[in-house]
């Protein structure tokens, strides 16, 4: 670690996001506390853009103002890690601070479970202010506690931490309730790993959506021996342990090639009393689990990892030696090789192994032909932090178990009610092994889902009905009266919205209503930019709001963020969301319907600014000011053209649908309509 220190005061500091977790509130709520409460603590460190606040002052303020602290344990763990990490700086040091906190939590638990008259942890607290973490190292040697060397390995850099800061860190950890220790450890580790971005994924994440899906989909099969050959931080196993019925799991076995990951997984398991045996080993090079069958195997190995040290004589590669360009089929065959009778494995891979040819294709064909593949779950993209690629889950059995393969194409990673409910509530298909083998052994779910042959009679009926809709739409278009050109419009005078406001012709209101939070009921009166773009504005029922807070009938609502659009709110009674502007006409010189029709003209798009999110200042928008007579003529012509557009769109939609049904007729129908 670096020698320079950023926090020599020794105060435990919290970022605003940590305070939000402490109170189980949103970041916006913390921002409001800071702005509206004169007695909220001033920043004690950090920068103007990223302020940090003294933990003790924040807790005192929350107590004085009756703010609940449901996340106290997690916030304390983060504060202790920050106290260490901020001394040295950098995201890597933040992760070191998190590891130290987890180690201290494990040390305290070991101490409390010992039978010594004067527990080791209490002895450390008494000496920490004088000897720092060296006291804990020496006490570990003196007390000779079981598993101490395995769970409490203090790195050499802790000797750089002054004793008084060591004592502060120990005191904060001591305040964490033993029942909350596992949760606090998970929270501080996940926060530290997340701050490192993609580099933090080396050991995996805690509570990632893929890990959570894997645990929930497999928990119903958790019994006997549960095994993870690429455990990382052990997150899937920890979640399975928490979800499985009591006494269902006899033992959990886990392997990983990364020493630090194994250490952290061991500490996490110890803090939650999970029966986990861990080994730091390269399972692809040599099988450490020979003749040890498991009832449930879960694996979320590194995606696309290259590996070229496969032993050609290894009995696990019965379906073919894995390709050195990718290791997916090594993990899959390793799982199949270790399944007990009736056991099941869930292995996560990228999508390539479902369809790749060459050596991978031959291994896939043999696995399918031997009845090892029971199901394939296609999950949506962006479930992995810092990676947008979609992933799949292979559901595997012992050879000879599967006669068909269930394909599921899920738009969500949500698992409610277990595996059977997940399969039945998402697009799925069950395909015989013979059909899959005849289909080039392609396991991409989209290849098989939705291929049910429809009833030929229904195909004919759909085509006939779509033709009738086309004819009806065509008749509607034919009734359009002849378009009349706009009569001569006198020269218009171009004015800005700012000038109209200064002249008292319109009033401007800025939208400030935020979207509802995850636990809040959406306000049906609130308009968003999407509502304006799609002109989706309906009447508001039984509105009792102060008229100053809502739109009035005839108010023009303009979307100014991302896309310029305007709509006339004919009924009023709506509130304006962020990025919307209300233009309220105050003078008979300007028709509201005319203003709504021209304010989003193409010429105004040049006022957009911003590189990432483009915005327009409503006051800059230019309005061609016409006489009232010309405004009326303009509105009449615009309404006529909008009617034509709507009817033409209806004809286009019905024609497109008819073409689709015609194609289905050619593919499936056995008779031709007369």
PyMOL commands that set and color helices and strands:
alter all, ss='L'
color gray80, all
select helices_A, chain A and resi 16-23+27-36+55-64+72-88+91-112+120-131+133-143+148-151+156-160+163-175+178-194+197-202+209-221+235-243+259-271+315-317+328-337+352-354+358-369+419-424+433-438+445-447+456-478+497-502+529-533+547-549+592-598+602-607+618-620+628-668
alter helices_A, ss='H'
color red, helices_A
select strands_A, chain A and resi 13-15+45-46+51-54+224-228+249-256+276-280+294-299+339-349+373-378+392-396+404-409+427-432+493-496+506-510+526-527+555-559+565-569+575-576+580-585+622-625
alter strands_A, ss='S'
color yellow, strands_A
deselect
rebuild
show_as cartoon
